Amino acid sequence: MSNSELACTYAALILADDDIAVTGEKITTILKAAGVDFESYWPGLFAKALESADLKALITNVGSGVGAAPAAGGAAPAAGGAAPAADAPKAEAKKEEEEEEEDDDMGFGLFD
């Protein structure tokens, strides 16, 4: 990322933190006050890209993606069924290791 892109990002964050609308003119004002050398098209591009975005919501929801894995992991057992055996995950892992060993021992290598 270039310095002018990074400076525009920081300027947009400053504006969002102060609850000020992110516009190209306001980004330009902040960059000039900070003494940053930038290409004149960057502030307008950033303002256009962020005009419909809520920056505060984006920042606060960084780690909460839609496809986040469940914290406990695994599925709950059926209502009338017995709980799965504790050794089941170990048995599956051991079976996968055996399959990998069989695949690895084919008698030739990738760079032979």
Gaussian input, Z-matrix of N, CA and C with variables (Angstrom, degrees):
# hf/3-21g

backbone

0 1
 N
 C     1     B1
 C     2     B2     1     A1
 N     3     B3     2     A2     1     D1
 C     4     B4     3     A3     2     D2
 C     5     B5     4     A4     3     D3
 N     6     B6     5     A5     4     D4
 C     7     B7     6     A6     5     D5
 C     8     B8     7     A7     6     D6
 N     9     B9     8     A8     7     D7
 C    10    B10     9     A9     8     D8
 C    11    B11    10    A10     9     D9
 N    12    B12    11    A11    10    D10
 C    13    B13    12    A12    11    D11
 C    14    B14    13    A13    12    D12
 N    15    B15    14    A14    13    D13
 C    16    B16    15    A15    14    D14
 C    17    B17    16    A16    15    D15
 N    18    B18    17    A17    16    D16
 C    19    B19    18    A18    17    D17
 C    20    B20    19    A19    18    D18
 N    21    B21    20    A20    19    D19
 C    22    B22    21    A21    20    D20
 C    23    B23    22    A22    21    D21
 N    24    B24    23    A23    22    D22
 C    25    B25    24    A24    23    D23
 C    26    B26    25    A25    24    D24
 N    27    B27    26    A26    25    D25
 C    28    B28    27    A27    26    D26
 C    29    B29    28    A28    27    D27
 N    30    B30    29    A29    28    D28
 C    31    B31    30    A30    29    D29
 C    32    B32    31    A31    30    D30
 N    33    B33    32    A32    31    D31
 C    34    B34    33    A33    32    D32
 C    35    B35    34    A34    33    D33
 N    36    B36    35    A35    34    D34
 C    37    B37    36    A36    35    D35
 C    38    B38    37    A37    36    D36
 N    39    B39    38    A38    37    D37
 C    40    B40    39    A39    38    D38
 C    41    B41    40    A40    39    D39
 N    42    B42    41    A41    40    D40
 C    43    B43    42    A42    41    D41
 C    44    B44    43    A43    42    D42
 N    45    B45    44    A44    43    D43
 C    46    B46    45    A45    44    D44
 C    47    B47    46    A46    45    D45
 N    48    B48    47    A47    46    D46
 C    49    B49    48    A48    47    D47
 C    50    B50    49    A49    48    D48
 N    51    B51    50    A50    49    D49
 C    52    B52    51    A51    50    D50
 C    53    B53    52    A52    51    D51
 N    54    B54    53    A53    52    D52
 C    55    B55    54    A54    53    D53
 C    56    B56    55    A55    54    D54
 N    57    B57    56    A56    55    D55
 C    58    B58    57    A57    56    D56
 C    59    B59    58    A58    57    D57
 N    60    B60    59    A59    58    D58
 C    61    B61    60    A60    59    D59
 C    62    B62    61    A61    60    D60
 N    63    B63    62    A62    61    D61
 C    64    B64    63    A63    62    D62
 C    65    B65    64    A64    63    D63
 N    66    B66    65    A65    64    D64
 C    67    B67    66    A66    65    D65
 C    68    B68    67    A67    66    D66
 N    69    B69    68    A68    67    D67
 C    70    B70    69    A69    68    D68
 C    71    B71    70    A70    69    D69
 N    72    B72    71    A71    70    D70
 C    73    B73    72    A72    71    D71
 C    74    B74    73    A73    72    D72
 N    75    B75    74    A74    73    D73
 C    76    B76    75    A75    74    D74
 C    77    B77    76    A76    75    D75
 N    78    B78    77    A77    76    D76
 C    79    B79    78    A78    77    D77
 C    80    B80    79    A79    78    D78
 N    81    B81    80    A80    79    D79
 C    82    B82    81    A81    80    D80
 C    83    B83    82    A82    81    D81
 N    84    B84    83    A83    82    D82
 C    85    B85    84    A84    83    D83
 C    86    B86    85    A85    84    D84
 N    87    B87    86    A86    85    D85
 C    88    B88    87    A87    86    D86
 C    89    B89    88    A88    87    D87
 N    90    B90    89    A89    88    D88
 C    91    B91    90    A90    89    D89
 C    92    B92    91    A91    90    D90
 N    93    B93    92    A92    91    D91
 C    94    B94    93    A93    92    D92
 C    95    B95    94    A94    93    D93
 N    96    B96    95    A95    94    D94
 C    97    B97    96    A96    95    D95
 C    98    B98    97    A97    96    D96
 N    99    B99    98    A98    97    D97
 C   100   B100    99    A99    98    D98
 C   101   B101   100   A100    99    D99
 N   102   B102   101   A101   100   D100
 C   103   B103   102   A102   101   D101
 C   104   B104   103   A103   102   D102
 N   105   B105   104   A104   103   D103
 C   106   B106   105   A105   104   D104
 C   107   B107   106   A106   105   D105
 N   108   B108   107   A107   106   D106
 C   109   B109   108   A108   107   D107
 C   110   B110   109   A109   108   D108
 N   111   B111   110   A110   109   D109
 C   112   B112   111   A111   110   D110
 C   113   B113   112   A112   111   D111
 N   114   B114   113   A113   112   D112
 C   115   B115   114   A114   113   D113
 C   116   B116   115   A115   114   D114
 N   117   B117   116   A116   115   D115
 C   118   B118   117   A117   116   D116
 C   119   B119   118   A118   117   D117
 N   120   B120   119   A119   118   D118
 C   121   B121   120   A120   119   D119
 C   122   B122   121   A121   120   D120
 N   123   B123   122   A122   121   D121
 C   124   B124   123   A123   122   D122
 C   125   B125   124   A124   123   D123
 N   126   B126   125   A125   124   D124
 C   127   B127   126   A126   125   D125
 C   128   B128   127   A127   126   D126
 N   129   B129   128   A128   127   D127
 C   130   B130   129   A129   128   D128
 C   131   B131   130   A130   129   D129
 N   132   B132   131   A131   130   D130
 C   133   B133   132   A132   131   D131
 C   134   B134   133   A133   132   D132
 N   135   B135   134   A134   133   D133
 C   136   B136   135   A135   134   D134
 C   137   B137   136   A136   135   D135
 N   138   B138   137   A137   136   D136
 C   139   B139   138   A138   137   D137
 C   140   B140   139   A139   138   D138
 N   141   B141   140   A140   139   D139
 C   142   B142   141   A141   140   D140
 C   143   B143   142   A142   141   D141
 N   144   B144   143   A143   142   D142
 C   145   B145   144   A144   143   D143
 C   146   B146   145   A145   144   D144
 N   147   B147   146   A146   145   D145
 C   148   B148   147   A147   146   D146
 C   149   B149   148   A148   147   D147
 N   150   B150   149   A149   148   D148
 C   151   B151   150   A150   149   D149
 C   152   B152   151   A151   150   D150
 N   153   B153   152   A152   151   D151
 C   154   B154   153   A153   152   D152
 C   155   B155   154   A154   153   D153
 N   156   B156   155   A155   154   D154
 C   157   B157   156   A156   155   D155
 C   158   B158   157   A157   156   D156
 N   159   B159   158   A158   157   D157
 C   160   B160   159   A159   158   D158
 C   161   B161   160   A160   159   D159
 N   162   B162   161   A161   160   D160
 C   163   B163   162   A162   161   D161
 C   164   B164   163   A163   162   D162
 N   165   B165   164   A164   163   D163
 C   166   B166   165   A165   164   D164
 C   167   B167   166   A166   165   D165
 N   168   B168   167   A167   166   D166
 C   169   B169   168   A168   167   D167
 C   170   B170   169   A169   168   D168
 N   171   B171   170   A170   169   D169
 C   172   B172   171   A171   170   D170
 C   173   B173   172   A172   171   D171
 N   174   B174   173   A173   172   D172
 C   175   B175   174   A174   173   D173
 C   176   B176   175   A175   174   D174
 N   177   B177   176   A176   175   D175
 C   178   B178   177   A177   176   D176
 C   179   B179   178   A178   177   D177
 N   180   B180   179   A179   178   D178
 C   181   B181   180   A180   179   D179
 C   182   B182   181   A181   180   D180
 N   183   B183   182   A182   181   D181
 C   184   B184   183   A183   182   D182
 C   185   B185   184   A184   183   D183
 N   186   B186   185   A185   184   D184
 C   187   B187   186   A186   185   D185
 C   188   B188   187   A187   186   D186
 N   189   B189   188   A188   187   D187
 C   190   B190   189   A189   188   D188
 C   191   B191   190   A190   189   D189
 N   192   B192   191   A191   190   D190
 C   193   B193   192   A192   191   D191
 C   194   B194   193   A193   192   D192
 N   195   B195   194   A194   193   D193
 C   196   B196   195   A195   194   D194
 C   197   B197   196   A196   195   D195
 N   198   B198   197   A197   196   D196
 C   199   B199   198   A198   197   D197
 C   200   B200   199   A199   198   D198
 N   201   B201   200   A200   199   D199
 C   202   B202   201   A201   200   D200
 C   203   B203   202   A202   201   D201
 N   204   B204   203   A203   202   D202
 C   205   B205   204   A204   203   D203
 C   206   B206   205   A205   204   D204
 N   207   B207   206   A206   205   D205
 C   208   B208   207   A207   206   D206
 C   209   B209   208   A208   207   D207
 N   210   B210   209   A209   208   D208
 C   211   B211   210   A210   209   D209
 C   212   B212   211   A211   210   D210
 N   213   B213   212   A212   211   D211
 C   214   B214   213   A213   212   D212
 C   215   B215   214   A214   213   D213
 N   216   B216   215   A215   214   D214
 C   217   B217   216   A216   215   D215
 C   218   B218   217   A217   216   D216
 N   219   B219   218   A218   217   D217
 C   220   B220   219   A219   218   D218
 C   221   B221   220   A220   219   D219
 N   222   B222   221   A221   220   D220
 C   223   B223   222   A222   221   D221
 C   224   B224   223   A223   222   D222
 N   225   B225   224   A224   223   D223
 C   226   B226   225   A225   224   D224
 C   227   B227   226   A226   225   D225
 N   228   B228   227   A227   226   D226
 C   229   B229   228   A228   227   D227
 C   230   B230   229   A229   228   D228
 N   231   B231   230   A230   229   D229
 C   232   B232   231   A231   230   D230
 C   233   B233   232   A232   231   D231
 N   234   B234   233   A233   232   D232
 C   235   B235   234   A234   233   D233
 C   236   B236   235   A235   234   D234
 N   237   B237   236   A236   235   D235
 C   238   B238   237   A237   236   D236
 C   239   B239   238   A238   237   D237
 N   240   B240   239   A239   238   D238
 C   241   B241   240   A240   239   D239
 C   242   B242   241   A241   240   D240
 N   243   B243   242   A242   241   D241
 C   244   B244   243   A243   242   D242
 C   245   B245   244   A244   243   D243
 N   246   B246   245   A245   244   D244
 C   247   B247   246   A246   245   D245
 C   248   B248   247   A247   246   D246
 N   249   B249   248   A248   247   D247
 C   250   B250   249   A249   248   D248
 C   251   B251   250   A250   249   D249
 N   252   B252   251   A251   250   D250
 C   253   B253   252   A252   251   D251
 C   254   B254   253   A253   252   D252
 N   255   B255   254   A254   253   D253
 C   256   B256   255   A255   254   D254
 C   257   B257   256   A256   255   D255
 N   258   B258   257   A257   256   D256
 C   259   B259   258   A258   257   D257
 C   260   B260   259   A259   258   D258
 N   261   B261   260   A260   259   D259
 C   262   B262   261   A261   260   D260
 C   263   B263   262   A262   261   D261
 N   264   B264   263   A263   262   D262
 C   265   B265   264   A264   263   D263
 C   266   B266   265   A265   264   D264
 N   267   B267   266   A266   265   D265
 C   268   B268   267   A267   266   D266
 C   269   B269   268   A268   267   D267
 N   270   B270   269   A269   268   D268
 C   271   B271   270   A270   269   D269
 C   272   B272   271   A271   270   D270
 N   273   B273   272   A272   271   D271
 C   274   B274   273   A273   272   D272
 C   275   B275   274   A274   273   D273
 N   276   B276   275   A275   274   D274
 C   277   B277   276   A276   275   D275
 C   278   B278   277   A277   276   D276
 N   279   B279   278   A278   277   D277
 C   280   B280   279   A279   278   D278
 C   281   B281   280   A280   279   D279
 N   282   B282   281   A281   280   D280
 C   283   B283   282   A282   281   D281
 C   284   B284   283   A283   282   D282
 N   285   B285   284   A284   283   D283
 C   286   B286   285   A285   284   D284
 C   287   B287   286   A286   285   D285
 N   288   B288   287   A287   286   D286
 C   289   B289   288   A288   287   D287
 C   290   B290   289   A289   288   D288
 N   291   B291   290   A290   289   D289
 C   292   B292   291   A291   290   D290
 C   293   B293   292   A292   291   D291
 N   294   B294   293   A293   292   D292
 C   295   B295   294   A294   293   D293
 C   296   B296   295   A295   294   D294
 N   297   B297   296   A296   295   D295
 C   298   B298   297   A297   296   D296
 C   299   B299   298   A298   297   D297
 N   300   B300   299   A299   298   D298
 C   301   B301   300   A300   299   D299
 C   302   B302   301   A301   300   D300
 N   303   B303   302   A302   301   D301
 C   304   B304   303   A303   302   D302
 C   305   B305   304   A304   303   D303
 N   306   B306   305   A305   304   D304
 C   307   B307   306   A306   305   D305
 C   308   B308   307   A307   306   D306
 N   309   B309   308   A308   307   D307
 C   310   B310   309   A309   308   D308
 C   311   B311   310   A310   309   D309
 N   312   B312   311   A311   310   D310
 C   313   B313   312   A312   311   D311
 C   314   B314   313   A313   312   D312
 N   315   B315   314   A314   313   D313
 C   316   B316   315   A315   314   D314
 C   317   B317   316   A316   315   D315
 N   318   B318   317   A317   316   D316
 C   319   B319   318   A318   317   D317
 C   320   B320   319   A319   318   D318
 N   321   B321   320   A320   319   D319
 C   322   B322   321   A321   320   D320
 C   323   B323   322   A322   321   D321
 N   324   B324   323   A323   322   D322
 C   325   B325   324   A324   323   D323
 C   326   B326   325   A325   324   D324
 N   327   B327   326   A326   325   D325
 C   328   B328   327   A327   326   D326
 C   329   B329   328   A328   327   D327
 N   330   B330   329   A329   328   D328
 C   331   B331   330   A330   329   D329
 C   332   B332   331   A331   330   D330
 N   333   B333   332   A332   331   D331
 C   334   B334   333   A333   332   D332
 C   335   B335   334   A334   333   D333

   B1=1.4496
   B2=1.5325
   B3=1.3071
   B4=1.4546
   B5=1.5289
   B6=1.3132
   B7=1.4693
   B8=1.5249
   B9=1.3287
   B10=1.4633
   B11=1.5269
   B12=1.3375
   B13=1.4606
   B14=1.5231
   B15=1.3077
   B16=1.4601
   B17=1.5259
   B18=1.3199
   B19=1.4629
   B20=1.5244
   B21=1.3208
   B22=1.4663
   B23=1.5231
   B24=1.3115
   B25=1.4594
   B26=1.5123
   B27=1.3323
   B28=1.4660
   B29=1.5274
   B30=1.3144
   B31=1.4620
   B32=1.5246
   B33=1.3312
   B34=1.4607
   B35=1.5274
   B36=1.3184
   B37=1.4640
   B38=1.5262
   B39=1.3205
   B40=1.4643
   B41=1.5202
   B42=1.3265
   B43=1.4590
   B44=1.5279
   B45=1.3255
   B46=1.4605
   B47=1.5270
   B48=1.3177
   B49=1.4620
   B50=1.5217
   B51=1.3235
   B52=1.4661
   B53=1.5269
   B54=1.3216
   B55=1.4720
   B56=1.5301
   B57=1.3262
   B58=1.4615
   B59=1.5308
   B60=1.3079
   B61=1.4647
   B62=1.5250
   B63=1.3309
   B64=1.4606
   B65=1.5211
   B66=1.3386
   B67=1.4576
   B68=1.5215
   B69=1.3163
   B70=1.4558
   B71=1.5212
   B72=1.3344
   B73=1.4657
   B74=1.5220
   B75=1.3156
   B76=1.4643
   B77=1.5220
   B78=1.3193
   B79=1.4647
   B80=1.5246
   B81=1.3329
   B82=1.4629
   B83=1.5222
   B84=1.3262
   B85=1.4614
   B86=1.5183
   B87=1.3186
   B88=1.4684
   B89=1.5202
   B90=1.3323
   B91=1.4655
   B92=1.5259
   B93=1.3316
   B94=1.4622
   B95=1.5231
   B96=1.3289
   B97=1.4689
   B98=1.5263
   B99=1.3275
   B100=1.4615
   B101=1.5220
   B102=1.3283
   B103=1.4609
   B104=1.5184
   B105=1.3131
   B106=1.4619
   B107=1.5225
   B108=1.3259
   B109=1.4627
   B110=1.5246
   B111=1.3196
   B112=1.4591
   B113=1.5088
   B114=1.3306
   B115=1.4508
   B116=1.5245
   B117=1.3074
   B118=1.4627
   B119=1.5286
   B120=1.3228
   B121=1.4630
   B122=1.5298
   B123=1.3317
   B124=1.4623
   B125=1.5277
   B126=1.3260
   B127=1.4715
   B128=1.5252
   B129=1.3223
   B130=1.4591
   B131=1.5194
   B132=1.3490
   B133=1.4614
   B134=1.5299
   B135=1.3325
   B136=1.4525
   B137=1.5247
   B138=1.3257
   B139=1.4640
   B140=1.5271
   B141=1.3201
   B142=1.4634
   B143=1.5312
   B144=1.3258
   B145=1.4618
   B146=1.5264
   B147=1.3173
   B148=1.4618
   B149=1.5212
   B150=1.3210
   B151=1.4567
   B152=1.5275
   B153=1.3063
   B154=1.4625
   B155=1.5266
   B156=1.3322
   B157=1.4633
   B158=1.5252
   B159=1.3169
   B160=1.4554
   B161=1.5261
   B162=1.3318
   B163=1.4578
   B164=1.5191
   B165=1.3114
   B166=1.4676
   B167=1.5249
   B168=1.3112
   B169=1.4597
   B170=1.5259
   B171=1.3286
   B172=1.4627
   B173=1.5209
   B174=1.3039
   B175=1.4602
   B176=1.5254
   B177=1.3201
   B178=1.4612
   B179=1.5220
   B180=1.3262
   B181=1.4579
   B182=1.5220
   B183=1.3131
   B184=1.4585
   B185=1.5207
   B186=1.3160
   B187=1.4552
   B188=1.5057
   B189=1.3017
   B190=1.4604
   B191=1.5163
   B192=1.3169
   B193=1.4530
   B194=1.5121
   B195=1.3064
   B196=1.4570
   B197=1.5236
   B198=1.3080
   B199=1.4584
   B200=1.5106
   B201=1.3138
   B202=1.4577
   B203=1.5281
   B204=1.3231
   B205=1.4603
   B206=1.5164
   B207=1.3201
   B208=1.4637
   B209=1.5236
   B210=1.3102
   B211=1.4592
   B212=1.5196
   B213=1.3302
   B214=1.4563
   B215=1.5232
   B216=1.2991
   B217=1.4596
   B218=1.5180
   B219=1.2959
   B220=1.4502
   B221=1.5206
   B222=1.2994
   B223=1.4605
   B224=1.5138
   B225=1.3016
   B226=1.4646
   B227=1.5208
   B228=1.3476
   B229=1.4617
   B230=1.5182
   B231=1.3123
   B232=1.4557
   B233=1.5212
   B234=1.3242
   B235=1.4642
   B236=1.5189
   B237=1.3069
   B238=1.4481
   B239=1.5169
   B240=1.2910
   B241=1.4569
   B242=1.5134
   B243=1.3094
   B244=1.4612
   B245=1.5121
   B246=1.3180
   B247=1.4604
   B248=1.5220
   B249=1.3407
   B250=1.4619
   B251=1.5253
   B252=1.2967
   B253=1.4594
   B254=1.5117
   B255=1.3226
   B256=1.4628
   B257=1.5105
   B258=1.3322
   B259=1.4532
   B260=1.5208
   B261=1.3192
   B262=1.4573
   B263=1.5211
   B264=1.3429
   B265=1.4685
   B266=1.5234
   B267=1.3336
   B268=1.4674
   B269=1.5165
   B270=1.3343
   B271=1.4605
   B272=1.5245
   B273=1.3281
   B274=1.4649
   B275=1.5261
   B276=1.3268
   B277=1.4641
   B278=1.5212
   B279=1.3490
   B280=1.4542
   B281=1.5273
   B282=1.3404
   B283=1.4616
   B284=1.5325
   B285=1.3525
   B286=1.4593
   B287=1.5155
   B288=1.3448
   B289=1.4611
   B290=1.5210
   B291=1.3489
   B292=1.4536
   B293=1.5204
   B294=1.3435
   B295=1.4583
   B296=1.5154
   B297=1.3403
   B298=1.4570
   B299=1.5174
   B300=1.3496
   B301=1.4501
   B302=1.5171
   B303=1.3330
   B304=1.4526
   B305=1.5215
   B306=1.3213
   B307=1.4555
   B308=1.5198
   B309=1.3211
   B310=1.4506
   B311=1.5232
   B312=1.2886
   B313=1.4558
   B314=1.5208
   B315=1.3356
   B316=1.4502
   B317=1.5292
   B318=1.3005
   B319=1.4429
   B320=1.5231
   B321=1.3092
   B322=1.4523
   B323=1.5128
   B324=1.3078
   B325=1.4582
   B326=1.5134
   B327=1.2846
   B328=1.4454
   B329=1.5234
   B330=1.3384
   B331=1.4563
   B332=1.5325
   B333=1.3437
   B334=1.4810
   B335=1.4963
   A1=107.06
   A2=116.92
   A3=120.64
   A4=110.52
   A5=115.34
   A6=120.36
   A7=111.89
   A8=117.13
   A9=118.63
   A10=111.62
   A11=117.94
   A12=120.47
   A13=110.73
   A14=115.82
   A15=120.84
   A16=111.21
   A17=116.49
   A18=120.38
   A19=111.32
   A20=117.78
   A21=121.14
   A22=110.76
   A23=116.61
   A24=120.51
   A25=110.74
   A26=116.17
   A27=120.15
   A28=111.34
   A29=116.81
   A30=120.05
   A31=110.84
   A32=116.98
   A33=120.49
   A34=110.77
   A35=116.52
   A36=119.98
   A37=111.66
   A38=116.62
   A39=120.53
   A40=110.14
   A41=116.55
   A42=120.58
   A43=111.41
   A44=116.78
   A45=120.27
   A46=110.83
   A47=116.82
   A48=120.45
   A49=111.87
   A50=116.31
   A51=121.06
   A52=112.45
   A53=117.40
   A54=123.46
   A55=112.38
   A56=115.27
   A57=122.53
   A58=107.45
   A59=116.87
   A60=120.93
   A61=110.18
   A62=115.70
   A63=121.24
   A64=108.49
   A65=116.11
   A66=121.98
   A67=108.93
   A68=115.38
   A69=119.95
   A70=112.63
   A71=116.62
   A72=120.54
   A73=111.18
   A74=116.53
   A75=119.96
   A76=111.62
   A77=117.10
   A78=120.32
   A79=109.28
   A80=116.52
   A81=120.94
   A82=110.99
   A83=117.91
   A84=121.76
   A85=110.93
   A86=117.17
   A87=120.51
   A88=110.88
   A89=116.98
   A90=120.58
   A91=111.90
   A92=116.74
   A93=119.95
   A94=110.96
   A95=117.12
   A96=120.52
   A97=110.98
   A98=117.03
   A99=121.19
   A100=112.04
   A101=117.11
   A102=120.66
   A103=113.37
   A104=117.20
   A105=122.12
   A106=109.65
   A107=116.20
   A108=121.03
   A109=107.89
   A110=117.10
   A111=120.85
   A112=109.91
   A113=114.77
   A114=120.60
   A115=108.05
   A116=117.15
   A117=121.41
   A118=113.93
   A119=117.79
   A120=119.31
   A121=113.18
   A122=119.08
   A123=121.04
   A124=113.83
   A125=120.14
   A126=118.49
   A127=113.38
   A128=117.42
   A129=120.55
   A130=112.50
   A131=116.67
   A132=120.15
   A133=111.54
   A134=115.70
   A135=119.06
   A136=111.44
   A137=116.62
   A138=120.29
   A139=110.46
   A140=117.00
   A141=121.18
   A142=110.96
   A143=116.33
   A144=120.50
   A145=112.10
   A146=116.69
   A147=120.50
   A148=113.99
   A149=118.16
   A150=120.03
   A151=113.61
   A152=118.20
   A153=119.93
   A154=112.72
   A155=117.11
   A156=120.61
   A157=110.73
   A158=115.55
   A159=121.88
   A160=106.55
   A161=116.80
   A162=120.89
   A163=112.71
   A164=117.35
   A165=119.68
   A166=110.61
   A167=117.51
   A168=120.44
   A169=110.71
   A170=116.70
   A171=119.92
   A172=111.20
   A173=116.75
   A174=120.93
   A175=111.23
   A176=117.15
   A177=119.43
   A178=112.82
   A179=118.62
   A180=121.38
   A181=112.84
   A182=118.23
   A183=120.79
   A184=111.60
   A185=118.98
   A186=121.48
   A187=115.37
   A188=119.01
   A189=119.82
   A190=110.65
   A191=115.82
   A192=121.29
   A193=111.75
   A194=117.19
   A195=122.38
   A196=110.48
   A197=117.82
   A198=121.46
   A199=113.00
   A200=118.55
   A201=121.20
   A202=110.53
   A203=116.22
   A204=121.48
   A205=110.25
   A206=117.62
   A207=119.52
   A208=110.64
   A209=115.99
   A210=120.84
   A211=111.83
   A212=119.10
   A213=121.67
   A214=111.66
   A215=117.81
   A216=122.27
   A217=111.46
   A218=116.73
   A219=121.50
   A220=112.01
   A221=115.79
   A222=120.93
   A223=109.51
   A224=116.27
   A225=121.02
   A226=109.07
   A227=118.40
   A228=119.89
   A229=110.87
   A230=116.22
   A231=121.30
   A232=109.88
   A233=116.74
   A234=121.54
   A235=112.52
   A236=120.14
   A237=121.85
   A238=113.06
   A239=118.14
   A240=121.57
   A241=112.55
   A242=114.49
   A243=120.45
   A244=109.54
   A245=115.32
   A246=120.41
   A247=108.53
   A248=118.35
   A249=120.37
   A250=110.53
   A251=115.31
   A252=120.38
   A253=110.64
   A254=116.40
   A255=121.45
   A256=111.11
   A257=117.80
   A258=121.09
   A259=112.92
   A260=118.43
   A261=121.12
   A262=112.47
   A263=120.90
   A264=118.93
   A265=112.46
   A266=116.71
   A267=120.01
   A268=110.43
   A269=116.17
   A270=120.36
   A271=110.50
   A272=117.06
   A273=120.12
   A274=110.88
   A275=117.19
   A276=120.77
   A277=110.49
   A278=116.90
   A279=120.40
   A280=110.35
   A281=116.40
   A282=120.96
   A283=110.48
   A284=116.89
   A285=120.57
   A286=111.10
   A287=117.61
   A288=120.79
   A289=110.92
   A290=116.82
   A291=120.76
   A292=110.96
   A293=116.75
   A294=120.22
   A295=111.04
   A296=117.08
   A297=120.97
   A298=110.68
   A299=117.02
   A300=120.16
   A301=110.68
   A302=117.30
   A303=120.82
   A304=110.44
   A305=117.86
   A306=121.39
   A307=111.53
   A308=117.24
   A309=120.95
   A310=112.54
   A311=118.16
   A312=121.60
   A313=110.78
   A314=117.19
   A315=120.95
   A316=112.18
   A317=118.45
   A318=120.38
   A319=114.60
   A320=118.84
   A321=120.57
   A322=108.57
   A323=114.53
   A324=119.88
   A325=110.38
   A326=115.34
   A327=120.98
   A328=112.16
   A329=116.61
   A330=119.74
   A331=112.41
   A332=118.13
   A333=120.78
   A334=110.26
   D1=134.75
   D2=-179.44
   D3=-78.34
   D4=164.42
   D5=-179.46
   D6=-62.50
   D7=-37.57
   D8=-179.39
   D9=-68.89
   D10=-35.07
   D11=176.08
   D12=-66.46
   D13=-44.06
   D14=179.37
   D15=-63.92
   D16=-41.11
   D17=178.31
   D18=-64.20
   D19=-39.25
   D20=177.03
   D21=-65.20
   D22=-37.67
   D23=177.53
   D24=-62.42
   D25=-47.64
   D26=179.18
   D27=-63.48
   D28=-39.93
   D29=178.92
   D30=-63.35
   D31=-41.21
   D32=178.31
   D33=-64.56
   D34=-38.03
   D35=177.64
   D36=-67.06
   D37=-38.43
   D38=176.94
   D39=-61.97
   D40=-46.34
   D41=179.46
   D42=-62.31
   D43=-43.25
   D44=-179.55
   D45=-65.75
   D46=-36.81
   D47=179.68
   D48=-65.67
   D49=-32.64
   D50=178.99
   D51=-90.17
   D52=9.29
   D53=-178.90
   D54=56.28
   D55=41.42
   D56=177.23
   D57=-109.54
   D58=139.71
   D59=178.83
   D60=-60.69
   D61=135.54
   D62=-179.75
   D63=-83.97
   D64=108.55
   D65=177.24
   D66=-125.29
   D67=161.23
   D68=178.80
   D69=-60.96
   D70=-38.36
   D71=-179.14
   D72=-65.82
   D73=-41.09
   D74=-178.72
   D75=-70.87
   D76=-36.99
   D77=175.20
   D78=-63.82
   D79=-43.56
   D80=178.61
   D81=-60.35
   D82=-42.07
   D83=179.50
   D84=-60.97
   D85=-43.85
   D86=179.70
   D87=-65.58
   D88=-43.16
   D89=-179.08
   D90=-64.39
   D91=-40.38
   D92=178.12
   D93=-67.30
   D94=-39.07
   D95=178.77
   D96=-65.53
   D97=-31.11
   D98=179.66
   D99=-84.29
   D100=-9.08
   D101=179.47
   D102=75.04
   D103=31.89
   D104=-178.92
   D105=-91.02
   D106=133.66
   D107=172.91
   D108=-84.51
   D109=126.48
   D110=-177.42
   D111=-148.07
   D112=156.03
   D113=174.66
   D114=-76.04
   D115=142.55
   D116=-171.64
   D117=-66.64
   D118=-17.39
   D119=-177.45
   D120=-84.82
   D121=-18.75
   D122=-176.60
   D123=-61.30
   D124=-50.25
   D125=-178.76
   D126=-57.28
   D127=-40.82
   D128=178.59
   D129=-65.18
   D130=-39.99
   D131=178.21
   D132=-64.15
   D133=-44.75
   D134=179.06
   D135=-63.62
   D136=-43.53
   D137=-179.91
   D138=-62.24
   D139=-42.21
   D140=-179.98
   D141=-65.66
   D142=-40.60
   D143=-179.24
   D144=-69.07
   D145=-30.26
   D146=-174.83
   D147=-101.49
   D148=2.72
   D149=-174.66
   D150=-63.15
   D151=-31.66
   D152=-179.44
   D153=-104.07
   D154=5.49
   D155=-177.41
   D156=-100.54
   D157=145.12
   D158=174.00
   D159=-97.99
   D160=99.61
   D161=-174.17
   D162=-61.43
   D163=-38.98
   D164=179.95
   D165=-63.25
   D166=-39.70
   D167=178.18
   D168=-67.86
   D169=-38.60
   D170=178.23
   D171=-62.43
   D172=-42.60
   D173=-177.66
   D174=-69.16
   D175=-41.48
   D176=-177.40
   D177=-75.52
   D178=-19.53
   D179=-178.68
   D180=-107.04
   D181=26.41
   D182=-176.46
   D183=-61.50
   D184=-44.82
   D185=-174.79
   D186=-91.20
   D187=-0.85
   D188=-176.34
   D189=-107.34
   D190=71.60
   D191=179.68
   D192=-72.49
   D193=161.41
   D194=-178.02
   D195=-66.25
   D196=-39.39
   D197=-177.21
   D198=-93.62
   D199=30.97
   D200=-178.62
   D201=-65.28
   D202=142.52
   D203=179.94
   D204=-73.34
   D205=148.40
   D206=178.08
   D207=-66.36
   D208=148.16
   D209=-175.72
   D210=-68.09
   D211=-41.40
   D212=-175.99
   D213=-79.54
   D214=-32.79
   D215=-179.87
   D216=75.53
   D217=154.79
   D218=178.02
   D219=78.77
   D220=164.47
   D221=-179.93
   D222=-101.73
   D223=152.03
   D224=177.86
   D225=-76.58
   D226=144.97
   D227=179.21
   D228=-69.34
   D229=157.47
   D230=178.46
   D231=-63.44
   D232=158.48
   D233=-173.55
   D234=-58.58
   D235=-45.31
   D236=-176.58
   D237=-99.84
   D238=-4.55
   D239=-174.98
   D240=-87.80
   D241=163.46
   D242=177.68
   D243=-81.98
   D244=154.73
   D245=178.63
   D246=-69.09
   D247=146.93
   D248=179.20
   D249=-66.02
   D250=152.09
   D251=-179.19
   D252=-63.25
   D253=146.44
   D254=-178.37
   D255=-68.78
   D256=-24.72
   D257=-177.79
   D258=-84.46
   D259=-5.43
   D260=-176.78
   D261=-60.20
   D262=-47.24
   D263=178.54
   D264=-63.15
   D265=-35.43
   D266=179.41
   D267=-66.83
   D268=-40.55
   D269=-179.62
   D270=-65.26
   D271=-40.06
   D272=178.73
   D273=-65.67
   D274=-41.03
   D275=179.52
   D276=-64.40
   D277=-40.62
   D278=-179.86
   D279=-66.24
   D280=-39.71
   D281=178.94
   D282=-62.98
   D283=-41.25
   D284=178.96
   D285=-65.43
   D286=-38.79
   D287=178.39
   D288=-63.06
   D289=-41.36
   D290=178.84
   D291=-63.39
   D292=-40.05
   D293=178.66
   D294=-64.69
   D295=-39.65
   D296=179.24
   D297=-65.30
   D298=-39.96
   D299=179.15
   D300=-63.36
   D301=-40.29
   D302=178.66
   D303=-63.56
   D304=-39.73
   D305=179.99
   D306=-69.07
   D307=-33.93
   D308=-177.09
   D309=-72.87
   D310=-23.93
   D311=-172.46
   D312=-100.40
   D313=62.20
   D314=-177.90
   D315=-99.48
   D316=-3.27
   D317=175.78
   D318=91.70
   D319=1.08
   D320=175.85
   D321=-146.66
   D322=158.26
   D323=179.87
   D324=-112.96
   D325=172.26
   D326=-178.20
   D327=-67.37
   D328=-32.89
   D329=-175.12
   D330=-111.35
   D331=19.50
   D332=179.52
   D333=-81.39

